[in-house]
Amino acid sequence: MPTAPQTTDELYQALQENDRLPYGRIRTVTAEELVDAAERFDEPVPLIHALLELQEAYTYGSEPRKSPVVFARLLALFDEQPDIFDARLRHTLFWRFKWVANALRQLPEMPLASLRQWLTEMGERYEKEGFGLQPYYGQAYQLAAHLGKDTTPAYELWAGRTRTPLSDCEACEICERALYHLVAGDDERALRAWEPVLAGTESCKEEPARSVSYALLPLLRTGRTDEARRLHLAGYRSCRRNTSMSGEVGRHLEFCALTGNEARGLELLAENRSLFDEVDSPLSQFDFLTGVEVLLQRIEVLGRGDLPAAGFAGRAWTVSGLRAEVRDRADDLAARFDARNETTAHTDRRAARLERAPLLDALELTLRTRSLDDRAPAAPVAPSARTAVEPEKALPELILQARALDEQGHPDAQACWAQLRIRVATPDYAHPDDPSVGSLVRLRADLLDDEASRAGEKDAFEDCAALHEEAAGLYDHGGLPGQAAVARACAVLAAAEIPGEDGEGPERRAAALTAAHASIVGLHEDAAALAPYQEARLLRLRATALGLRLQASGSQDHVAPVFAELELLHTFAARHGIRGQVSGARMLGATTHALSGDLPAAITEVDTLLPGLREEGPAWHLPRVLGLRGRLLLGLQDAEAAHASLSEGLRLAADWPAGTGDATRLHSDLAEACMHLGRPEEALRHLTRSAELDLRDGNRTDAFCTYSNAAQLSLDLGRVEDCIALLDSLLGEPDVVAGELDDRLVAQLRLTRARALRAGEDVKAATVELVELAALSATWDDDPGSHAMIAAEAAVLLGESGDFDRAGEAAAQALAAHARAPRYEQISNCLREIARLQAQRQGPDGLAGALARLADAGRIAEEAQAAGYETHGRGLETALAYEHGRVHAYAGEYEDALIALDKALALLGEPGAEEERAAEWAECVRLAGAVEGIYLERPAPALLRLDAAISRLSALGHTEEAEPLTALAARLRDEE
């Protein structure tokens, strides 16, 4: 707190501001300071309010030891001066007797006699004040349930009584009833009891998150997996990182462990690492740690106890190490509670949870499906099922196999090189004394050449060029001029692809590739004693350089040279039977046709190639060729045929090592085909698979871009919780948290998340996210347009929260950014919406502020008209006139409202066949009819207006749009 409040008004303002903060140390410390400040005023009522805020901070900040102490002060004030407690304060005070009872149960050091004594005092005070005893019996039942003793009679004494104003809310009581049936083993009855809460009909601060966490396993046991999945996503978001809901987090971890989602469980554990140290409630810690142990135990059973896991601060943990620590602490807590309670309930409950077997082998919980292997360090490249490399193959045989496969361009060569790289790196490596194998220098050159190729596949062209050049030097040293020539040519091509410091235009890149082609031709002409496969590679590099030049320039003058080189390559490869290069030439030919704009010729080339590939191979080219065919068909707008080719390509790619058939690209292209075919759910699956493959390959920026598209698509499909869960997972990645990923891409992810939160009706969280994004985007001097858009969205959400001062500040930011990069519609929409909200919330008191916003919107409309801007929907002037009508109506200025609505109708003009325009016109007529007929009490002209509009709409076939007008007209006639 910057400065202590100097007046009671400032104190109350500070209390209101603190109440808006999330529960946690910052809110609690501020509440403590505000109590200190309130004591200096020597006025009891401000102190009461400060103490109430402090007790709430302790209660929901998981500090049960401190909550009863604060309440004792409040109770003493009540006993001394009961008259200073008005009806509201008195109700709050007696409500919080239950908070204290709950706090005492959470502390095993608190004697059982003290818990019972507190309940006795609560009952006596309720009777003295004339309150019903149902809340008292509710607390008595909760104590019995906690003890695991005499629960049935305690339940009946409570559940059969009539609720009172001090009873727990309906949602909380429903949860207690459901838990009673759950403990009794009746899942169905528990779920029936929970229905109003799980459906969202009944809720409170803790519900439905608390009920959801308990209902997950019963839902699985009764076969309602889809509902369990949906509620897990929504329920977990409500309790993540929440110190007062650590037990709920533990039950979500248990749910992950029992549904084959151990990797997600570890991810959620990492998100909630702070709960190990920040939760000061022993009972909550017991619940949390038991859920954590269920997860860790399951991972150990799967043989992955060596995986890293997030745990108590101060050291790095493995799954096994953390489980041992968690087990000891949870066992100790169970023993302490059982000793206090004189039962074995907590030990028994803990054992029951740990003994549960998985309920499902696999349940896909999120759009980002991950396995425990994804949590482990990257493993060496695995060979394919077709040509597996034996782990103990003799070294000479392995070297010769690697080279033979490499000459063919066979994908399994990569696994051979990976094994050789490991063997050569061992301290006791001894190179074979075998003339057929060659020298160690040659092997080191081979390994460098393979490493360079891997770098090139990741567009690390600078590394690629350097490694190829180093390999070429070793080949020269080893007396292998042909290999040296190929490696040097690869280095030349990679160097030409290195982007300039500030990027480069197409002309500069085309010039670099022209020079590279000339250099490769020179190397080819100067090379002596080339093997056929080496010469074919040089010809392929020549053609590739010119193909890349065509791609960079788009010039038709660059088409013929590519085909000339491809003819040389094809003729040479066919003569020497080098099938891989024949296929490569045809693929590059098809691509060249496509780049020149001749898609039918490209398809013909591919279709000519495919039969030969299927019959003679190389089979590993099929996935890429089918992928190319699919993209060409998409270009020809034949999505059905494209989908078939891409699906076959993806199926065949599974037979080869990762990367061979470019499954990442195939999934991405299939997503596009699915969208064209109107199958967005299938598209979403392909987008997420593509992104995850990119992540595994280390292409993180590409992966996050694809995931961003997937998140937006899931939001468009109404899968709000899926969208939020996906984005939460991505935003929790270490490089994102460390600020290593592109900040604009992260901002886009956060913006989509804010929009999803709003769609999920979590306006508070969405507002916090957007306000932070608006502050961040204010620093983007190169992109004021994005800042204008984000600030405008933040302003609207602040308006929806009723914070019109901050909404005005955000709108002013949006206007300032708009002045630099106009966003006419977005800013106009923002200003009109804030005006509507202010008039709707504040009535006549909000009219001046609302009209000020509409005046700004009017200036935006004038600017847009002067700039010749064309809106995508209704015109800005029309929308402004309509909003003037609504604002004046909310403020009770009905004559002005009607004038504005008539102006809007004039601007709209008579409706036509378009449904959207007819609906807009009908709504404007309806509002004008309501203002005129109901509020101005002039039903006759209102009915004339409505009847004419109904006839017009009906004649045009817009019967649905006419229904609200018909209903309003009937109401006006009834009132006459």
PEPE-V442445 format. One record per residue. N is the residue number from 1. PSI is psi in degrees with one decimal (NA if undefined). D_CENTER is the distance of its C-alpha to the mean C-alpha in Angstrom with 2 decimals. Layout:
# PEPE-V442445
N/PSI/D_CENTER  N/PSI/D_CENTER
This chain:
# PEPE-V442445
1/117.8/33.39  2/-53.6/35.10  3/144.6/38.37  4/143.7/39.72  5/136.3/40.36  6/-14.9/43.96  7/164.7/44.42  8/-31.6/43.31  9/-42.6/41.54  10/-35.0/39.50  11/-47.8/38.85  12/-38.3/37.55  13/-43.5/35.32  14/-37.5/33.95  15/-40.0/33.39  16/-41.6/31.43  17/-39.6/29.23  18/-32.6/28.71  19/-22.6/27.82  20/-13.3/24.78  21/151.3/23.39  22/154.5/21.12  23/141.9/23.30  24/-173.5/24.03  25/-39.7/26.68  26/-47.0/26.60  27/-41.1/27.23  28/-46.3/29.77  29/-41.3/31.71  30/-40.7/31.94  31/-39.8/33.20  32/-41.5/35.81  33/-34.9/36.96  34/-31.3/37.26  35/-43.9/39.50  36/-42.7/41.67  37/-40.4/41.88  38/-34.0/42.76  39/-25.1/45.58  40/-16.6/47.29  41/-16.4/47.80  42/37.7/50.04  43/126.4/48.75  44/-36.5/47.55  45/-47.4/45.15  46/-37.5/42.79  47/-39.8/42.89  48/-46.4/42.02  49/-40.1/38.89  50/-40.6/37.91  51/-37.2/38.56  52/-42.1/36.52  53/-39.7/33.51  54/-42.5/34.12  55/-39.5/34.42  56/-41.5/31.14  57/-41.7/29.47  58/-42.4/31.13  59/-49.4/30.34  60/-2.8/26.60  61/11.9/26.41  62/49.8/27.78  63/70.1/31.23  64/-20.3/33.58  65/-28.0/36.62  66/-26.4/36.71  67/-46.7/36.03  68/-30.7/39.51  69/-43.7/41.27  70/-41.7/39.95  71/-34.3/40.79  72/-37.9/44.29  73/-42.1/44.84  74/-42.0/43.75  75/-35.8/46.03  76/-40.4/48.89  77/-39.5/48.49  78/-42.6/48.62  79/-34.6/51.71  80/-42.8/53.40  81/70.0/52.54  82/-26.5/51.22  83/-21.1/52.10  84/-8.7/49.48  85/107.3/46.76  86/-177.2/46.29  87/-39.0/45.05  88/-45.9/41.38  89/-37.7/41.78  90/-43.8/43.95  91/-45.4/41.42  92/-43.7/38.65  93/-49.8/41.01  94/-26.4/41.99  95/-39.8/38.46  96/-1.5/37.56  97/-37.3/40.26  98/-35.6/37.63  99/-41.5/35.22  100/-42.2/38.01  101/-42.0/38.78  102/-40.8/35.20  103/-42.8/35.24  104/-36.5/38.52  105/-28.3/37.30  106/-6.5/34.57  107/106.4/37.25  108/-19.6/39.35  109/-12.3/41.95  110/118.5/42.71  111/148.6/45.72  112/-34.9/45.57  113/-35.3/48.62  114/-37.3/46.77  115/-44.3/43.99  116/-35.3/46.69  117/-38.7/48.64  118/-41.7/45.68  119/-38.5/45.31  120/-46.0/49.04  121/-40.5/48.85  122/-47.8/45.99  123/-42.7/48.06  124/-43.5/51.19  125/-38.2/49.58  126/-42.0/47.95  127/-42.7/51.39  128/-38.1/53.09  129/-3.0/50.78  130/20.1/51.16  131/148.5/47.59  132/156.6/47.03  133/5.1/46.37  134/-41.6/43.50  135/-36.9/40.98  136/-46.2/43.39  137/-29.0/43.56  138/-43.2/39.78  139/-35.6/39.68  140/-40.7/42.53  141/-43.4/40.63  142/-34.6/37.52  143/-42.9/39.88  144/-42.2/41.45  145/-38.5/38.12  146/-41.3/37.26  147/-23.8/40.66  148/34.5/40.47  149/131.5/43.99  150/37.4/45.71  151/-36.6/42.45  152/-50.4/44.00  153/-36.2/46.72  154/-38.4/44.39  155/-44.3/41.90  156/-36.8/44.73  157/-31.8/46.09  158/-53.6/42.77  159/-25.0/41.29  160/-2.3/44.57  161/154.3/44.93  162/138.6/44.17  163/153.2/41.26  164/170.6/42.19  165/-20.8/40.59  166/5.2/39.75  167/153.9/38.14  168/158.0/34.53  169/161.7/32.27  170/-42.3/32.18  171/-44.2/28.68  172/-40.2/29.74  173/-37.4/33.02  174/-42.3/31.44  175/-43.8/29.38  176/-40.2/32.61  177/-43.4/34.45  178/-40.2/31.83  179/-35.0/31.82  180/-46.1/35.60  181/-34.0/35.49  182/-46.1/32.79  183/-32.4/35.00  184/-4.1/37.86  185/13.0/36.06  186/84.4/35.63  187/-45.8/32.03  188/-45.5/32.84  189/-37.3/34.54  190/-44.3/31.79  191/-35.6/29.19  192/-40.8/31.61  193/-36.3/31.96  194/-12.7/28.21  195/-47.9/27.74  196/-32.7/27.88  197/-47.7/25.27  198/-28.0/22.80  199/-8.0/23.29  200/4.8/22.61  201/-39.0/26.26  202/134.1/26.99  203/166.7/24.79  204/-162.5/25.27  205/-37.1/23.75  206/-14.5/23.25  207/143.7/22.96  208/6.0/21.42  209/-41.1/19.31  210/-49.2/22.56  211/-41.6/23.79  212/-44.6/20.61  213/-34.5/20.75  214/-29.6/24.38  215/-13.5/24.05  216/-50.1/21.65  217/-42.5/24.52  218/-37.3/27.05  219/-41.6/24.79  220/-42.9/24.63  221/-25.6/28.35  222/11.7/29.16  223/9.2/27.21  224/65.1/24.46  225/-38.4/21.61  226/-41.7/19.44  227/-39.1/19.79  228/-42.7/19.14  229/-48.2/15.85  230/-44.2/14.78  231/-30.7/16.18  232/-46.2/14.69  233/-47.7/11.09  234/-42.2/12.48  235/-39.8/15.06  236/-40.7/13.29  237/-31.5/11.08  238/-18.5/14.53  239/-5.4/16.19  240/135.2/14.04  241/18.3/16.21  242/112.3/18.71  243/-28.3/22.19  244/-2.6/23.77  245/35.7/21.59  246/-34.1/21.83  247/-39.1/23.67  248/-40.8/20.90  249/-42.9/18.47  250/-37.5/21.28  251/-30.3/21.48  252/-36.4/17.83  253/-41.3/18.62  254/-42.5/21.75  255/-43.7/20.02  256/-42.9/17.98  257/-31.8/21.34  258/5.7/23.20  259/19.1/20.97  260/20.9/20.82  261/45.7/17.40  262/-36.8/18.97  263/-41.6/16.56  264/-37.0/13.60  265/-43.4/16.20  266/-35.7/16.93  267/-44.0/13.35  268/-34.7/13.35  269/-42.4/16.88  270/-38.1/16.04  271/-28.8/13.62  272/24.4/16.64  273/-33.3/19.39  274/-24.0/20.86  275/-22.8/21.90  276/-33.1/24.55  277/-18.9/26.44  278/-12.5/25.64  279/117.3/26.46  280/10.7/30.19  281/115.6/30.68  282/-36.4/32.37  283/-43.0/31.54  284/-39.4/27.81  285/-41.3/28.03  286/-48.0/29.92  287/-44.6/27.31  288/-50.0/24.45  289/-34.6/26.51  290/-42.3/27.65  291/-41.1/24.14  292/-42.7/23.39  293/-35.6/26.66  294/-44.7/25.96  295/-50.7/22.95  296/-37.7/24.96  297/-42.9/28.00  298/-40.7/26.27  299/-36.7/25.08  300/-41.6/28.67  301/-34.1/30.08  302/2.5/28.13  303/22.2/29.90  304/37.7/27.04  305/-13.3/28.27  306/-4.8/28.30  307/148.6/24.54  308/148.1/23.26  309/146.1/21.82  310/129.6/20.86  311/-150.5/23.71  312/144.5/26.26  313/152.9/26.52  314/-11.5/29.29  315/162.2/29.00  316/137.2/26.98  317/147.0/26.72  318/168.6/26.80  319/-46.8/25.95  320/-43.8/29.69  321/-41.7/30.57  322/-38.2/27.97  323/-41.4/28.97  324/-41.5/32.57  325/-44.6/31.85  326/-42.6/29.73  327/-45.5/32.43  328/-43.5/35.19  329/-42.3/33.58  330/-39.2/32.57  331/-42.1/36.03  332/-43.7/37.65  333/-43.3/35.77  334/-43.2/36.69  335/-38.4/40.27  336/-43.6/40.44  337/-43.2/39.20  338/-36.0/41.56  339/-42.4/44.43  340/-41.3/43.90  341/-12.3/43.45  342/35.0/46.30  343/-179.4/44.27  344/21.4/42.18  345/-46.4/39.27  346/-37.6/36.54  347/-41.4/37.72  348/-43.4/37.90  349/-40.7/34.42  350/-44.9/32.97  351/-40.4/34.97  352/-40.7/33.87  353/-41.4/30.16  354/-20.9/30.88  355/-4.7/33.06  356/136.0/30.58  357/156.1/30.10  358/140.5/26.83  359/-25.4/26.49  360/145.4/24.70  361/-39.5/24.71  362/127.8/21.21  363/117.9/18.72  364/104.3/15.55  365/-36.9/13.06  366/169.8/9.70  367/-18.5/9.11  368/84.8/9.24  369/124.3/12.81  370/154.4/14.45  371/172.7/18.01  372/-27.5/20.09  373/-30.5/21.44  374/-18.2/18.17  375/-11.5/18.77  376/160.9/22.31  377/151.7/23.83  378/134.9/24.15  379/159.5/27.24  380/156.4/29.95  381/129.3/29.77  382/144.7/30.95  383/165.0/33.72  384/168.3/33.47  385/-24.0/35.08  386/-39.7/37.83  387/71.0/39.16  388/137.2/38.25  389/123.7/39.61  390/132.3/41.64  391/-33.3/40.70  392/23.3/44.37  393/141.5/45.67  394/143.6/48.56  395/-48.3/47.66  396/-42.2/49.97  397/-39.5/48.75  398/-40.9/45.08  399/-45.4/45.87  400/-37.7/47.82  401/-42.3/45.17  402/-44.1/42.49  403/-38.8/44.78  404/-43.6/45.77  405/-38.1/42.22  406/-39.2/41.35  407/-35.4/44.33  408/-15.1/43.02  409/20.8/39.48  410/134.4/38.49  411/-24.0/34.88  412/-8.7/36.18  413/-34.9/37.90  414/-40.3/34.70  415/-37.2/34.79  416/-46.7/38.49  417/-36.2/37.96  418/-42.0/35.25  419/-41.3/37.78  420/-37.9/40.52  421/-39.6/38.50  422/-44.0/38.08  423/-43.7/41.77  424/-30.0/43.10  425/-10.3/41.14  426/145.3/42.93  427/-29.5/45.77  428/21.3/48.38  429/133.1/47.62  430/120.5/50.87  431/138.4/50.96  432/138.1/52.97  433/77.2/56.51  434/115.8/56.34  435/-31.6/57.46  436/-21.0/55.15  437/-33.5/52.10  438/-172.3/53.20  439/166.1/52.63  440/-32.6/49.84  441/-43.1/49.52  442/-42.8/48.72  443/-41.7/46.09  444/-36.6/44.41  445/-42.2/44.46  446/-43.7/42.89  447/-39.3/40.06  448/-40.4/39.50  449/-41.2/39.56  450/-41.4/36.89  451/-38.3/34.71  452/-40.9/35.23  453/-40.5/34.13  454/-39.9/30.85  455/-40.1/30.30  456/-36.2/31.14  457/-25.5/28.59  458/13.0/25.90  459/23.6/27.58  460/71.0/28.94  461/-32.9/32.20  462/-47.0/33.95  463/-41.3/33.66  464/-48.3/34.54  465/-43.9/37.68  466/-42.6/38.82  467/-42.0/38.49  468/-41.2/40.32  469/-41.1/43.02  470/-40.9/43.45  471/-41.6/43.73  472/-41.4/46.30  473/-41.3/48.39  474/-37.6/48.46  475/-42.6/49.40  476/-45.5/52.26  477/-33.4/53.32  478/4.4/53.32  479/37.3/55.47  480/75.3/52.90  481/-32.0/53.17  482/-47.0/51.46  483/-38.5/48.28  484/-40.3/48.52  485/-42.8/48.79  486/-45.2/45.67  487/-41.6/43.63  488/-37.3/44.95  489/-39.5/44.15  490/-40.3/40.54  491/-40.5/40.48  492/-45.1/41.92  493/-41.1/39.32  494/-40.7/36.42  495/-35.3/38.01  496/-21.1/38.22  497/-4.5/34.46  498/120.5/33.71  499/152.2/32.37  500/170.7/34.40  501/-40.8/33.38  502/28.6/32.39  503/179.4/31.39  504/147.9/34.16  505/167.6/35.31  506/-32.9/36.19  507/-43.5/39.88  508/-41.1/39.55  509/-41.6/37.43  510/-39.8/39.86  511/-40.9/42.75  512/-38.1/41.23  513/-32.7/40.81  514/-46.6/44.34  515/-38.8/45.65  516/-41.6/43.67  517/-44.4/45.20  518/-40.5/48.63  519/-40.6/48.13  520/-40.8/47.00  521/-43.3/50.02  522/-44.7/52.23  523/-38.9/50.89  524/-46.8/51.44  525/-31.7/54.97  526/-17.0/55.91  527/142.2/54.55  528/153.8/57.21  529/47.4/57.29  530/134.7/53.88  531/154.5/52.93  532/-41.3/51.89  533/-30.6/48.24  534/-41.7/48.26  535/-38.9/49.86  536/-37.5/47.42  537/-39.5/44.52  538/-40.9/46.20  539/-38.5/46.72  540/-40.2/43.07  541/-37.1/42.07  542/-46.8/44.49  543/-38.7/43.00  544/-42.4/39.42  545/-42.5/40.34  546/-32.4/41.77  547/-41.5/38.89  548/-34.9/36.46  549/-41.6/38.93  550/-41.4/38.86  551/-39.0/35.09  552/-41.3/35.24  553/-34.5/38.16  554/11.4/37.94  555/132.9/41.73  556/-24.5/43.87  557/-19.6/46.45  558/3.1/44.22  559/-52.9/43.96  560/-42.2/47.46  561/-32.9/47.38  562/-47.7/44.36  563/-34.0/46.18  564/-45.3/49.29  565/-39.4/47.54  566/-33.6/45.89  567/-41.9/49.34  568/-46.0/50.67  569/-47.2/47.82  570/-44.7/48.11  571/-46.5/51.91  572/-46.3/51.93  573/-39.0/49.24  574/-39.6/50.93  575/-35.8/54.32  576/4.2/53.12  577/32.4/50.95  578/87.5/47.69  579/-37.8/45.44  580/-39.5/42.16  581/-29.6/43.39  582/-48.8/44.83  583/-42.9/41.47  584/-39.4/39.80  585/-41.9/42.35  586/-39.9/41.73  587/-45.0/37.94  588/-31.9/38.45  589/-43.4/41.02  590/-41.3/38.63  591/-38.5/36.08  592/-42.5/38.94  593/-43.4/39.94  594/-43.4/36.41  595/-28.4/36.31  596/-5.3/39.70  597/3.8/38.44  598/78.5/40.31  599/-39.4/37.68  600/-40.7/40.36  601/-35.7/42.19  602/-43.0/39.02  603/-42.8/38.49  604/-43.4/42.18  605/-45.3/41.92  606/-43.3/39.02  607/-27.8/40.78  608/-34.6/43.93  609/-37.5/42.18  610/-45.8/40.37  611/-42.0/43.51  612/-38.9/44.79  613/-41.2/41.55  614/-34.2/41.50  615/-43.7/45.16  616/-13.9/45.69  617/-171.9/42.31  618/133.0/40.70  619/-28.2/38.29  620/-10.4/35.38  621/-18.9/35.57  622/-46.6/34.88  623/-41.4/31.05  624/-40.1/31.03  625/-41.6/33.82  626/-34.9/32.20  627/-42.8/28.98  628/-42.2/31.16  629/-42.4/32.91  630/-42.4/29.73  631/-37.8/28.67  632/-40.0/32.21  633/-34.6/32.22  634/-39.7/29.04  635/-29.9/30.99  636/6.2/33.81  637/31.5/31.53  638/77.2/32.37  639/-34.4/28.94  640/-48.6/30.52  641/-37.2/32.53  642/-44.3/29.70  643/-40.5/27.52  644/-45.8/30.48  645/-44.5/31.07  646/-38.1/27.50  647/-41.2/27.20  648/-41.9/30.49  649/-41.9/29.46  650/-39.2/26.33  651/-42.3/28.54  652/-30.3/31.13  653/-26.1/28.74  654/-16.8/28.05  655/-7.1/31.72  656/163.2/31.34  657/153.5/29.65  658/136.0/26.10  659/-22.3/26.33  660/-50.5/29.65  661/8.3/28.59  662/57.6/25.45  663/-30.2/23.23  664/-49.3/20.23  665/-37.9/22.00  666/-43.5/23.24  667/-42.4/19.84  668/-44.3/18.79  669/-35.8/22.13  670/-34.9/21.96  671/-42.2/18.77  672/-43.5/20.88  673/-42.0/23.81  674/-38.3/21.97  675/-40.8/20.87  676/-30.7/24.55  677/2.6/25.64  678/34.1/23.56  679/68.3/21.49  680/-32.0/17.87  681/-41.3/16.70  682/-38.4/18.46  683/-40.0/17.09  684/-41.3/13.49  685/-41.2/14.75  686/-36.8/16.50  687/-45.0/13.76  688/-36.1/11.65  689/-41.7/15.06  690/-44.5/15.99  691/-42.8/13.08  692/-36.4/13.71  693/-39.7/17.39  694/-41.1/17.03  695/-44.1/15.39  696/-28.5/18.34  697/-1.3/20.72  698/5.8/19.60  699/72.1/18.55  700/-39.9/15.46  701/-46.0/15.51  702/-41.6/15.97  703/-44.9/13.21  704/-32.8/10.58  705/-43.9/12.29  706/-41.2/12.14  707/-34.2/8.49  708/-42.7/8.26  709/-39.2/10.84  710/-41.1/9.30  711/-43.1/6.35  712/-40.1/9.43  713/-42.3/11.56  714/-35.7/9.80  715/-42.8/10.03  716/-31.7/13.56  717/-1.5/14.36  718/10.3/13.73  719/67.9/11.21  720/-49.1/9.51  721/-35.3/8.61  722/-43.2/7.33  723/-48.5/4.99  724/-43.5/4.09  725/-41.0/4.66  726/-47.3/3.13  727/-37.7/1.31  728/-40.6/4.31  729/-44.6/5.87  730/-43.1/6.09  731/-13.7/7.19  732/-1.6/9.44  733/141.7/11.19  734/-41.0/14.83  735/-25.9/15.47  736/-46.2/12.69  737/-36.5/14.08  738/-2.4/17.51  739/24.4/17.06  740/-16.9/18.06  741/154.9/15.57  742/125.3/16.58  743/-29.7/16.03  744/-36.4/15.72  745/-42.0/12.92  746/-40.8/10.99  747/-37.5/12.18  748/-41.0/10.97  749/-43.2/7.29  750/-35.6/8.24  751/-44.2/10.35  752/-38.3/8.10  753/-42.9/6.21  754/-42.2/9.91  755/-36.4/11.01  756/-40.5/8.88  757/-39.9/10.28  758/-42.4/13.55  759/-30.3/13.52  760/9.5/13.05  761/23.5/16.05  762/72.2/14.74  763/-36.9/16.65  764/-49.4/17.40  765/-38.7/13.94  766/-39.9/13.15  767/-45.4/16.54  768/-45.4/16.13  769/-44.9/13.09  770/-36.4/15.07  771/-41.9/18.28  772/-40.7/17.06  773/-37.1/15.80  774/-40.7/19.18  775/-40.8/21.01  776/-47.3/19.33  777/-16.7/19.94  778/-20.0/23.50  779/-2.5/24.27  780/80.8/23.53  781/-25.2/27.18  782/-3.0/26.65  783/63.2/24.17  784/-25.8/25.39  785/-42.3/24.21  786/-39.8/20.50  787/-40.4/21.49  788/-44.1/23.49  789/-46.0/20.68  790/-44.1/18.23  791/-36.4/21.20  792/-43.5/22.23  793/-39.4/19.00  794/-40.1/19.23  795/-42.5/22.86  796/-43.2/22.31  797/-37.6/19.96  798/-37.4/22.55  799/-41.6/25.13  800/-28.9/23.43  801/-4.3/23.54  802/7.6/27.24  803/78.7/27.17  804/-22.5/29.19  805/-49.7/30.50  806/-30.6/27.13  807/-41.0/26.18  808/-39.5/29.37  809/-43.8/28.57  810/-38.9/25.21  811/-36.5/27.04  812/-38.7/29.71  813/-44.3/27.25  814/-42.1/25.99  815/-41.5/29.65  816/-41.5/30.59  817/-36.0/27.92  818/-33.6/28.92  819/-27.7/32.45  820/-33.1/31.45  821/92.0/29.14  822/134.5/29.77  823/71.3/27.06  824/-54.5/29.57  825/-46.0/27.69  826/-43.2/24.53  827/-40.5/26.81  828/-44.8/29.28  829/-43.1/26.71  830/-50.1/25.43  831/-41.3/29.01  832/-39.0/30.13  833/-41.9/27.31  834/-41.2/28.00  835/-45.3/31.66  836/-45.9/31.17  837/-41.4/29.16  838/-42.5/31.78  839/-38.5/34.66  840/-41.3/33.14  841/-39.5/32.43  842/-8.0/35.54  843/-140.5/38.09  844/-32.7/41.14  845/-24.4/40.05  846/0.7/37.00  847/-44.4/38.96  848/-46.2/39.90  849/-39.3/36.38  850/-42.1/35.12  851/-32.0/37.99  852/-41.4/37.24  853/-40.1/33.72  854/-30.9/35.34  855/-41.4/37.89  856/-41.0/35.21  857/-34.4/33.73  858/-40.8/37.29  859/-36.5/37.62  860/-42.0/34.42  861/-40.2/35.95  862/-42.1/39.17  863/-43.6/37.48  864/-42.5/35.65  865/-41.3/38.96  866/-32.6/40.79  867/-2.9/38.29  868/25.8/38.60  869/134.5/34.94  870/124.4/34.22  871/158.8/31.51  872/-23.7/29.29  873/-136.5/30.18  874/156.0/33.02  875/154.4/34.85  876/-34.9/34.02  877/-39.6/37.51  878/-46.6/37.25  879/-35.9/33.94  880/-42.3/35.53  881/-42.5/38.63  882/-41.7/36.71  883/-36.0/34.73  884/-40.1/38.08  885/-46.6/39.24  886/-43.9/36.42  887/-46.6/36.59  888/-34.5/40.35  889/-45.1/40.18  890/-32.9/37.83  891/0.6/40.26  892/9.9/43.25  893/77.9/44.73  894/-34.9/45.39  895/-46.9/47.99  896/-35.5/45.75  897/-44.7/42.87  898/-39.7/45.09  899/-45.1/46.29  900/-40.7/42.74  901/-37.5/41.75  902/-36.3/44.93  903/-40.9/44.05  904/-41.0/40.61  905/-37.6/42.33  906/-40.6/44.78  907/-35.2/42.11  908/-38.2/40.23  909/171.6/43.42  910/143.8/44.33  911/155.9/41.64  912/-146.9/41.88  913/-20.7/40.48  914/128.6/36.84  915/-41.7/34.95  916/-44.8/32.47  917/-36.9/35.35  918/-40.3/37.41  919/-40.5/34.75  920/-44.6/34.43  921/-43.1/38.23  922/-40.3/38.65  923/-37.3/36.33  924/-41.4/38.29  925/-42.7/41.54  926/-46.5/40.35  927/-41.1/39.52  928/-41.1/42.82  929/-39.3/44.68  930/-44.6/43.21  931/-45.5/44.09  932/-45.1/47.55  933/-36.4/48.42  934/-56.0/46.92  935/-36.0/46.60  936/-3.4/49.56  937/44.7/51.44  938/73.9/52.68  939/-32.0/52.00  940/-56.3/54.53  941/-30.4/53.01  942/-40.8/49.53  943/-36.8/50.65  944/-44.7/52.21  945/-47.2/48.95  946/-43.6/46.95  947/-41.0/49.53  948/-41.9/49.71  949/-39.5/45.94  950/-42.4/45.85  951/-44.8/48.61  952/-47.4/46.93  953/-41.7/43.62  954/-40.4/45.42  955/-30.6/47.54  956/-2.1/44.46  957/12.3/42.95  958/63.1/40.17  959/-37.3/41.03  960/-41.9/37.58  961/-26.3/37.35  962/-17.6/40.86  963/-45.8/40.15  964/-33.2/39.02  965/-39.5/42.11  966/-42.7/44.33  967/-41.8/43.07  968/-41.7/43.69  969/-40.7/47.14  970/-39.8/48.03  971/-43.4/47.10  972/-37.9/49.26  973/-37.8/52.17  974/-39.0/51.91  975/-22.5/52.08  976/NA/55.12
